[in-house]
Each structure stands twice: as structure tokens, then as C-alpha cells.
């Protein structure tokens, strides 16, 4: 393929790409290889748009994206590669719209070829138990970090939602948290008994860490924890628990949804707790449950 017109990506597009890639790491838990592919694909796309004379992304329309895909085909990309590019465009434009960085999503009505979709990776119940028990009671951070892990698994929060969760939106007496998600949409998520216990333990010592901080979780200096800091906390205890999978905050979100469905939860209820606008996004977890049932049938049914 010809040299990308995005080799020297100009403003105003580069800051938008940086924000998306940061979200892809800390929200979606992209692997390094996937992140590099998205960065490369989107730099090419944004360079093409700049060369074509688009001053902002708000002026883009569906036909402009279709024309770009036709350009890729003319440059010799195969159907699978184009589908991968389109997947990156869908994620990128959905992110810009969700974060109110662009008013519209020109990729919304551009369909991708029907290709197999990978299932989300989840922890087993035994791995979850090991992870939640990993913080040592003697550690200064144990109460906070145990509460963080429990809240991730109990509520299925995104890492940004947990990091910025205001103290005022945690209601232990009502067994719930008020979560502001993508697009500033607010949802109420129930708290489990163990999460309430861990949060109560953290709140009993939080005043020793914070001098008036507004967020639930703070650093040793009383400052709000960054998404990176929360990410590192999860990684630290996954290693301590000897879990071989690449554990991320988003994997705990996947595990939350999958384990609920495995135990009979209603799909609509899980959708609401996750804050998914479209139930089709939540349905991927039903495939994980079906895969588990199929495996059990194959192993135990006498005529399988």
C-alpha cells in the first residue's frame, strides 16, 4: 500500500487520537498488539482526512467514510483488513460522540462485513476469589485496594467510572452506587453484601488519607486516584494471586456480567447495570454462557 498520508499527523486530529488511545488502554483493556494496530489504522485515516481538506471531524458524513473504504480497496487491502479498519473507525467515532467531542457519528450507519467475533475473556469464580483475597491485611493500602477490587467485581464499573466516583454517590445504607457513565448517563447499580463490608472498612480509615477529597478512592496524599493508578492496583494483585491471564479492570467487568448470566440473571437487568445503551452489546455475554453450557453438555451427557 502507498505511504500513509498520516505520517505527520497534524492538529486538530492528534489530540483526539491520543484521548481515544488512552481510553482504549484504560477502559477497554486493549492488548499492546491491538492498540498498535488501532493507532496505525487511525493515523492513516486521519491523515487521509487532513489531506482531503476536512478542517474538523464534525463535518464528516457517511459518504465520506464510504469513500475512504473505497480508497483502501483501490490501494489493495483485502476484505478482512478493511473490516478491521472499519472496526477502528466505529470505535473511534463512537468514543468521540460519547465523550461529546463530536456531535455526530458518521460511522454509525456504515456496516462491516460479517466476521466471527471474539468472546470476552473472563475470570473463573476461583480466580476471582483469589484476586479478592490478595491484598494483605498488614498493608497500609489493604482496606482501599480490597474495596476497589470488590467494587469492580460487584458492580461491573468501567475504570474511569470507579476512579472518578464521588463519595456522595456511594450509599451503603441503600446498598447502591450512583454511577455517571459514558455520555454523562447516570445509572444506579446495586452493591453486594461483601462490597458493602469492604467499602465500610475503607471509609472508616479514609479520613486518615484525605483532607476533604471528593472522590471515594484517594492516594496516600489524599488526591484522586488516576485511571493508571487503579489499573496498576488490579495488575499488582492479579500477579500476587498467581493468575496467569492478562487481568485488567475491564476483565472484571466482563466477569461481573458473565457470572450474573451464568447464575440466571435477566439480560435486561445486566444491560442496565453495565450502562449499555444497546442490548446487542450485552448479548455477547450470553455467548459465553452458552459456550459454558455446551461444554457441560459435551462432557456429561451420555449421548453427546
RODO-132912 format. One record per residue: residue in one letter; x, z negated, y of N, C-alpha, C in turn. Coordinates in steps of 0.2 Angstrom, whole numbers, padded with zeros to 4 digits, always signed. Example, Ala and Ser with C-alpha at 12.3 -4.5 7.8 and 13.67 -1.06 7.14 Angstrom:
# RODO-132912
A+0066-0039-0028+0062-0039-0022+0066-0039-0016;S+0064-0035-0011+0068-0036-0005+0064-0039+0000;
This chain:
# RODO-132912
X+0004+0000-0006+0000+0000+0000+0004+0000+0006;X+0002+0003+0012+0006+0003+0018+0007-0003+0020;X+0012-0004+0025+0014-0010+0028+0008-0013+0032;X+0007-0020+0031+0001-0023+0034+0002-0022+0042;X-0004-0021+0045-0004-0021+0052-0003-0028+0055;X-0004-0033+0050-0004-0040+0052+0003-0044+0052;X+0008-0040+0051+0015-0043+0050+0016-0048+0056;X+0014-0046+0062+0015-0051+0068+0008-0052+0070;X+0005-0057+0067-0002-0059+0069-0003-0062+0075;X-0007-0059+0080-0007-0061+0087-0013-0066+0088;X-0013-0070+0093-0018-0074+0095-0024-0069+0097;X-0030-0070+0097-0033-0077+0096-0034-0079+0088;X-0032-0074+0084-0034-0075+0077-0030-0080+0073;X-0023-0081+0075-0019-0085+0071-0021-0092+0071;X-0024-0095+0076-0026-0102+0076-0032-0103+0071;X-0036-0098+0071-0042-0098+0067-0040-0098+0059;X-0035-0094+0058-0032-0094+0051-0029-0100+0049;X-0025-0103+0054-0022-0109+0052-0027-0115+0051;X-0033-0115+0055-0038-0120+0053-0041-0119+0047;X-0042-0113+0045-0045-0111+0038-0041-0113+0033;X-0034-0112+0033-0030-0113+0028-0029-0121+0027;X-0029-0124+0032-0029-0132+0032-0035-0134+0028;X-0041-0131+0030-0047-0134+0026-0046-0132+0019;X-0043-0126+0017-0043-0124+0010-0038-0128+0006;X-0034-0131+0009-0029-0136+0006-0033-0143+0005;X-0035-0145+0010-0038-0152+0010-0045-0153+0008;X-0049-0148+0009-0056-0148+0007-0057-0145+0000;X-0055-0139-0001-0056-0135-0007-0051-0136-0012;X-0045-0139-0010-0040-0141-0015-0037-0135-0019;X-0036-0129-0015-0033-0123-0017-0026-0125-0020;X-0025-0121-0026-0018-0122-0028-0013-0117-0024;X-0007-0119-0024-0002-0115-0020-0002-0108-0020;X-0003-0105-0027-0003-0098-0028-0010-0095-0025;X-0015-0098-0025-0022-0096-0022-0021-0096-0015;X-0018-0102-0012-0018-0102-0005-0013-0097-0002;X-0008-0095-0005-0003-0090-0003-0007-0083-0003;X-0011-0082-0008-0015-0075-0009-0020-0075-0003;X-0024-0080-0002-0028-0080+0004-0025-0079+0010;X-0019-0082+0011-0016-0082+0018-0013-0074+0019;X-0011-0071+0013-0009-0064+0014-0014-0060+0015;X-0020-0061+0011-0026-0056+0012-0029-0057+0019;X-0029-0063+0022-0032-0064+0028-0028-0061+0034;X-0021-0062+0033-0017-0060+0038-0017-0052+0039;X-0018-0049+0033-0019-0041+0033-0025-0040+0037;X-0030-0043+0035-0037-0042+0038-0037-0043+0045;X-0034-0048+0047-0035-0050+0055-0030-0045+0059;X-0025-0043+0055-0020-0038+0059-0024-0032+0059;X-0027-0030+0054-0031-0023+0055-0036-0024+0060;X-0040-0030+0061-0045-0030+0066-0042-0030+0073;X-0036-0033+0074-0032-0033+0080-0030-0026+0082;X-0028-0022+0077-0025-0015+0078-0031-0011+0080;X-0037-0013+0077-0043-0009+0079-0046-0010+0085;X-0044-0016+0089-0046-0017+0095-0051-0022+0096;X-0053-0026+0091-0058-0032+0092-0055-0038+0096;X-0058-0039+0101-0055-0045+0105-0056-0052+0102;X-0062-0052+0099-0064-0059+0096-0068-0057+0089;X-0068-0062+0085-0072-0061+0079-0079-0061+0080;X-0082-0064+0085-0089-0064+0086-0092-0057+0087;X-0088-0052+0089-0091-0045+0090-0091-0042+0083;X-0089-0045+0078-0089-0041+0071-0096-0040+0069;X-0097-0035+0065-0104-0034+0062-0102-0032+0055;X-0108-0032+0051-0107-0030+0044-0103-0023+0042;X-0105-0018+0046-0102-0012+0045-0095-0012+0046;X-0092-0016+0051-0085-0017+0052-0081-0019+0046;X-0084-0024+0042-0081-0026+0036-0082-0021+0030;X-0087-0017+0030-0088-0012+0025-0083-0007+0026;X-0081-0005+0033-0076+0000+0035-0069-0003+0032;X-0068-0009+0033-0062-0012+0031-0061-0011+0024;X-0066-0013+0020-0066-0012+0012-0064-0005+0010;X-0067+0000+0014-0066+0007+0013-0059+0009+0014;X-0056+0006+0019-0049+0007+0021-0045+0004+0015;X-0046-0001+0013-0042-0004+0007-0043+0001+0001;X-0049+0003+0000-0049+0008-0006-0045+0014-0005;X-0045+0017+0001-0041+0023+0003-0034+0021+0002;X-0032+0015+0003-0025+0013+0003-0023+0012-0004;X-0027+0013-0009-0026+0012-0016-0027+0006-0020;X-0031+0001-0017-0032-0005-0020-0038-0004-0025;X-0037-0007-0031-0042-0007-0036-0048-0011-0035;X-0053-0011-0039-0060-0014-0038-0059-0022-0038;X-0054-0024-0043-0053-0031-0043-0050-0034-0037;X-0045-0031-0035-0041-0033-0029-0045-0033-0023;X-0050-0028-0022-0054-0028-0016-0059-0033-0017;X-0062-0035-0023-0066-0041-0024-0063-0047-0022;X-0056-0048-0023-0053-0054-0021-0052-0054-0014;X-0051-0049-0010-0050-0048-0003-0057-0050+0000;X-0063-0048-0003-0069-0049+0000-0071-0057-0001;X-0069-0059-0007-0070-0067-0008-0066-0071-0002;X-0060-0069+0000-0057-0072+0005-0061-0071+0012;X-0063-0065+0013-0067-0064+0019-0073-0068+0019;X-0077-0069+0014-0083-0073+0013-0081-0080+0015;X-0076-0083+0012-0074-0090+0013-0072-0091+0020;X-0068-0086+0023-0066-0087+0030-0071-0087+0035;X-0076-0082+0034-0081-0081+0039-0086-0087+0038;X-0087-0089+0032-0092-0095+0031-0089-0101+0034;X-0083-0102+0034-0079-0108+0037-0080-0107+0044;X-0079-0102+0047-0079-0101+0055-0086-0103+0057;X-0091-0100+0053-0098-0102+0055-0100-0109+0055;X-0098-0112+0049-0099-0119+0048-0096-0124+0053;X-0090-0122+0055-0087-0126+0060-0088-0124+0067;X-0093-0120+0068-0096-0117+0075-0090-0114+0079;X-0085-0111+0075-0080-0107+0078-0082-0100+0080;X-0087-0098+0076-0090-0091+0077-0098-0092+0076;X-0102-0088+0080-0109-0089+0080-0112-0086+0074;X-0109-0080+0071-0112-0076+0066-0107-0076+0060;X-0110-0073+0054-0106-0072+0048-0107-0065+0046;X-0103-0060+0048-0103-0053+0047-0103-0052+0039;X-0100-0056+0035-0098-0055+0028-0104-0058+0024;X-0109-0061+0027-0115-0064+0023-0119-0059+0019;X-0119-0053+0021-0124-0048+0018-0119-0043+0014;X-0113-0044+0014-0108-0039+0010-0107-0042+0003;X-0110-0038-0002-0110-0041-0009-0103-0039-0012;X-0101-0044-0016-0095-0042-0020-0097-0040-0027;X-0092-0036-0031-0093-0034-0037-0095-0040-0042;X-0099-0039-0047-0100-0045-0052-0094-0046-0056;X-0090-0051-0055-0084-0053-0059-0085-0060-0062;X-0082-0061-0067-0083-0068-0070-0080-0073-0065;X-0084-0079-0065-0082-0084-0060-0080-0090-0064;X-0074-0093-0062-0071-0099-0065-0075-0105-0064;X-0075-0109-0069-0078-0115-0069-0074-0121-0065;X-0077-0125-0062-0073-0130-0058-0070-0135-0063;X-0064-0137-0061-0060-0142-0066-0063-0149-0064;X-0064-0153-0069-0067-0160-0069-0063-0165-0073;X-0063-0171-0071-0060-0176-0075-0065-0179-0080;X-0062-0181-0086-0066-0184-0091-0068-0191-0088;X-0073-0194-0091-0075-0201-0090-0069-0206-0091;X-0065-0205-0096-0060-0209-0097-0054-0209-0092;X-0053-0202-0090-0048-0201-0084-0051-0204-0078;X-0057-0204-0076-0060-0207-0070-0059-0215-0070;X-0060-0218-0076-0059-0225-0077-0052-0227-0076;X-0047-0223-0078-0040-0224-0077-0038-0224-0070;X-0041-0219-0067-0039-0217-0060-0042-0223-0055;X-0048-0225-0057-0051-0231-0053-0048-0237-0054;X-0044-0238-0059-0041-0244-0061-0033-0244-0059;X-0031-0238-0056-0024-0238-0055-0021-0242-0049;X-0025-0243-0044-0022-0247-0038-0021-0254-0041;X-0015-0257-0040-0013-0264-0042-0015-0269-0037;X-0018-0274-0040-0021-0279-0035-0016-0282-0030;X-0010-0282-0032-0005-0286-0028-0003-0281-0022;X-0004-0275-0022-0003-0270-0017-0007-0272-0011;X-0004-0271-0005-0007-0273+0001-0013-0268+0002;X-0012-0261+0000-0017-0256+0001-0022-0256-0005;X-0022-0261-0010-0026-0260-0016-0034-0260-0014;X-0036-0265-0010-0043-0265-0008-0045-0259-0005;X-0041-0256+0000-0043-0250+0004-0043-0244-0001;X-0038-0243-0005-0037-0237-0009-0042-0237-0015;X-0044-0243-0018-0049-0243-0023-0056-0241-0020;X-0057-0244-0014-0063-0242-0011-0064-0234-0009;X-0058-0231-0007-0058-0224-0006-0059-0220-0013;X-0056-0222-0018-0057-0219-0025-0064-0219-0027;X-0067-0225-0026-0074-0227-0029-0079-0223-0024;X-0078-0222-0018-0082-0219-0013-0082-0211-0015;X-0076-0208-0016-0076-0201-0018-0080-0200-0024;X-0079-0204-0030-0082-0203-0036-0090-0205-0036;X-0091-0210-0032-0098-0212-0032-0103-0208-0027;X-0100-0205-0022-0104-0201-0018-0102-0193-0017;X-0097-0191-0020-0095-0184-0020-0094-0181-0013;X-0090-0185-0009-0089-0183-0002-0083-0178-0002;X-0083-0174+0003-0078-0170+0004-0072-0174+0008;X-0066-0172+0007-0061-0177+0010-0061-0178+0018;X-0064-0173+0021-0064-0173+0029-0070-0178+0030;X-0075-0178+0026-0081-0182+0027-0079-0190+0026;X-0075-0191+0021-0073-0198+0019-0068-0200+0025;X-0063-0196+0027-0058-0198+0032-0061-0200+0038;X-0067-0196+0040-0069-0197+0047-0076-0202+0047;X-0078-0204+0041-0084-0208+0040-0084-0214+0045;X-0089-0215+0050-0089-0220+0054-0091-0227+0050;X-0088-0232+0053-0090-0239+0050-0098-0240+0050;X-0100-0238+0056-0108-0239+0057-0112-0235+0052;X-0110-0230+0049-0114-0226+0044-0113-0229+0037;X-0110-0234+0036-0110-0237+0029-0115-0243+0029;X-0120-0243+0025-0125-0248+0025-0125-0251+0018;X-0121-0256+0017-0121-0259+0010-0128-0262+0008;X-0131-0265+0013-0137-0268+0011-0143-0263+0009;X-0142-0257+0011-0147-0252+0009-0144-0247+0004;X-0138-0249+0001-0135-0245-0004-0134-0238-0002;X-0132-0236+0004-0131-0229+0005-0126-0228+0011;X-0124-0222+0012-0120-0220+0017-0123-0214+0021;X-0122-0213+0027-0124-0208+0031-0118-0203+0032;X-0119-0197+0030-0113-0193+0030-0115-0187+0034;X-0110-0185+0039-0111-0179+0043-0106-0174+0040;X-0109-0168+0037-0106-0163+0033-0104-0157+0037;X-0104-0151+0033-0102-0145+0037-0108-0143+0041;X-0106-0140+0047-0111-0138+0052-0115-0144+0055;X-0112-0150+0055-0114-0156+0058-0121-0158+0054;X-0122-0156+0048-0128-0158+0045-0128-0165+0042;X-0133-0169+0043-0132-0176+0041-0136-0177+0034;X-0133-0181+0030-0137-0182+0023-0136-0190+0022;X-0140-0192+0018-0140-0199+0015-0138-0199+0008;X-0133-0202+0006-0130-0202-0001-0130-0210-0003;X-0133-0211-0009-0134-0217-0012-0127-0220-0014;X-0126-0227-0014-0120-0230-0016-0121-0233-0023;X-0117-0232-0027-0117-0236-0034-0115-0243-0033;X-0117-0247-0038-0115-0254-0038-0108-0256-0037;X-0104-0252-0041-0097-0253-0041-0094-0251-0034;X-0096-0246-0031-0094-0243-0025-0095-0249-0019;X-0101-0252-0020-0103-0257-0015-0099-0263-0016;X-0097-0265-0022-0092-0270-0023-0085-0269-0020;X-0083-0263-0021-0076-0261-0019-0076-0261-0011;X-0082-0258-0008-0082-0257-0001-0082-0264+0002;X-0086-0269-0001-0087-0275+0002-0080-0279+0002;X-0076-0278-0003-0069-0281-0004-0065-0278+0002;X-0065-0272+0003-0061-0268+0008-0064-0271+0015;X-0070-0271+0016-0072-0274+0023-0070-0281+0024;X-0070-0285+0019-0068-0292+0020-0061-0293+0023;X-0056-0287+0022-0050-0288+0024-0048-0282+0029;X-0053-0278+0031-0052-0273+0035-0050-0275+0042;X-0053-0281+0045-0051-0283+0051-0044-0285+0052;X-0040-0286+0047-0033-0288+0047-0029-0282+0048;X-0032-0276+0047-0029-0269+0048-0031-0266+0055;X-0037-0267+0057-0039-0263+0063-0041-0268+0068;X-0040-0265+0074-0042-0269+0080-0047-0265+0084;X-0053-0264+0081-0058-0260+0084-0059-0253+0082;X-0055-0251+0077-0056-0244+0075-0063-0242+0073;X-0065-0236+0074-0072-0234+0072-0073-0231+0065;X-0068-0229+0062-0069-0226+0055-0068-0232+0050;X-0072-0230+0044-0072-0235+0039-0065-0236+0036;X-0061-0231+0035-0054-0232+0032-0049-0231+0038;X-0044-0235+0038-0039-0235+0043-0032-0236+0039;X-0027-0234+0043-0020-0235+0041-0018-0242+0042;X-0012-0244+0040-0009-0251+0041-0008-0252+0049;X-0008-0247+0053-0008-0248+0060-0015-0248+0064;X-0020-0248+0059-0027-0248+0062-0029-0241+0065;X-0026-0236+0063-0028-0229+0065-0032-0226+0060;X-0036-0221+0062-0040-0217+0057-0035-0214+0052;X-0037-0214+0045-0033-0210+0040-0034-0203+0041;X-0028-0199+0041-0029-0192+0041-0031-0189+0034;X-0033-0183+0034-0035-0180+0028-0029-0179+0023;X-0023-0178+0026-0017-0178+0022-0016-0185+0019;X-0017-0190+0023-0015-0197+0020-0020-0198+0014;X-0026-0196+0015-0031-0198+0010-0029-0194+0004;X-0027-0187+0005-0025-0183-0001-0019-0186-0005;X-0015-0189-0001-0009-0192-0004-0011-0198-0008;X-0016-0202-0006-0018-0208-0009-0021-0206-0016;X-0025-0201-0016-0028-0198-0023-0022-0196-0027;X-0017-0192-0025-0012-0190-0029-0008-0196-0032;X-0006-0201-0027-0002-0206-0029-0005-0210-0036;X-0012-0211-0035-0015-0215-0041-0016-0210-0047;X-0017-0204-0046-0018-0199-0052-0011-0199-0056;X-0006-0200-0052+0001-0200-0056+0002-0207-0059;X+0000-0212-0056+0000-0219-0059-0004-0219-0065;X-0010-0216-0065-0014-0216-0071-0012-0211-0076;X-0007-0208-0075-0004-0203-0080-0009-0197-0082;X-0013-0195-0077-0017-0189-0078-0013-0183-0077;X-0013-0179-0081-0009-0173-0081-0012-0167-0077;X-0019-0167-0076-0022-0162-0072-0020-0163-0065;X-0021-0157-0061-0019-0157-0054-0025-0160-0050;X-0025-0167-0049-0031-0171-0047-0031-0170-0039;X-0036-0168-0036-0037-0168-0029-0044-0171-0027;X-0045-0173-0021-0051-0176-0019-0057-0171-0021;X-0056-0165-0021-0062-0160-0022-0063-0160-0030;X-0058-0162-0034-0059-0163-0041-0064-0169-0042;X-0063-0174-0038-0068-0180-0039-0075-0178-0037;X-0075-0174-0032-0082-0171-0030-0085-0167-0036;X-0081-0163-0039-0083-0159-0045-0085-0164-0050;X-0081-0169-0052-0083-0173-0057-0089-0177-0056;X-0090-0179-0049-0096-0183-0047-0102-0179-0049;X-0103-0172-0047-0108-0168-0049-0109-0167-0056;X-0104-0165-0060-0104-0163-0067-0107-0169-0071;X-0104-0175-0069-0106-0181-0073-0113-0183-0072;X-0115-0182-0066-0123-0183-0065-0127-0179-0069;X-0125-0172-0069-0129-0167-0073-0129-0169-0080;X-0123-0171-0082-0122-0172-0089-0127-0178-0092;X-0128-0182-0087-0132-0188-0089-0139-0187-0087;X-0141-0181-0085-0149-0180-0084-0151-0179-0077;X-0147-0179-0072-0149-0179-0065-0152-0173-0063;X-0157-0173-0059-0160-0167-0056-0156-0163-0052;X-0156-0156-0053-0151-0152-0050-0152-0152-0042;X-0159-0152-0040-0160-0153-0033-0158-0159-0030;X-0158-0165-0033-0155-0171-0031-0148-0170-0030;X-0144-0167-0035-0137-0166-0034-0135-0162-0028;X-0139-0157-0027-0138-0152-0022-0139-0156-0015;X-0144-0160-0014-0144-0164-0008-0139-0169-0007;X-0136-0172-0013-0131-0177-0012-0124-0174-0010;X-0123-0168-0013-0117-0164-0011-0118-0161-0004;X-0124-0160-0001-0124-0157+0005-0124-0149+0005;X-0126-0146-0001-0126-0139-0002-0132-0136+0002;X-0131-0131+0006-0137-0128+0009-0140-0123+0004;X-0137-0120-0001-0140-0116-0006-0139-0119-0013;X-0144-0119-0017-0144-0122-0023-0140-0118-0028;X-0139-0112-0026-0134-0107-0031-0127-0110-0031;X-0125-0113-0025-0118-0116-0025-0118-0122-0030;X-0123-0126-0031-0124-0132-0035-0124-0130-0042;X-0127-0124-0044-0128-0122-0051-0122-0121-0055;X-0116-0120-0051-0110-0119-0055-0109-0125-0060;X-0111-0131-0058-0110-0137-0062-0115-0137-0068;X-0120-0133-0068-0124-0133-0074-0121-0129-0079;X-0116-0124-0077-0112-0121-0082-0107-0125-0086;X-0105-0130-0082-0100-0135-0085-0104-0139-0090;X-0110-0141-0088-0114-0145-0093-0116-0141-0099;X-0118-0135-0098-0120-0130-0104-0114-0129-0108;X-0108-0128-0105-0102-0127-0109-0100-0134-0114;X-0102-0140-0111-0101-0146-0115-0106-0146-0121;X-0112-0144-0119-0117-0144-0125-0116-0139-0130;X-0113-0133-0128-0111-0128-0133-0106-0130-0137;X-0101-0134-0134-0095-0136-0138-0098-0141-0143;X-0102-0146-0141-0105-0151-0146-0109-0148-0151;X-0113-0143-0150-0117-0139-0155-0112-0136-0160;X-0107-0133-0157-0102-0129-0162-0099-0134-0167;X-0097-0140-0164-0093-0145-0168-0098-0149-0173;X-0104-0150-0171-0108-0154-0175-0114-0152-0179;X-0116-0146-0177-0122-0143-0180-0120-0140-0187;X-0124-0141-0192-0121-0139-0199-0122-0131-0200;X-0125-0128-0196-0126-0121-0196-0123-0117-0190;X-0119-0120-0186-0116-0117-0180-0111-0112-0182;
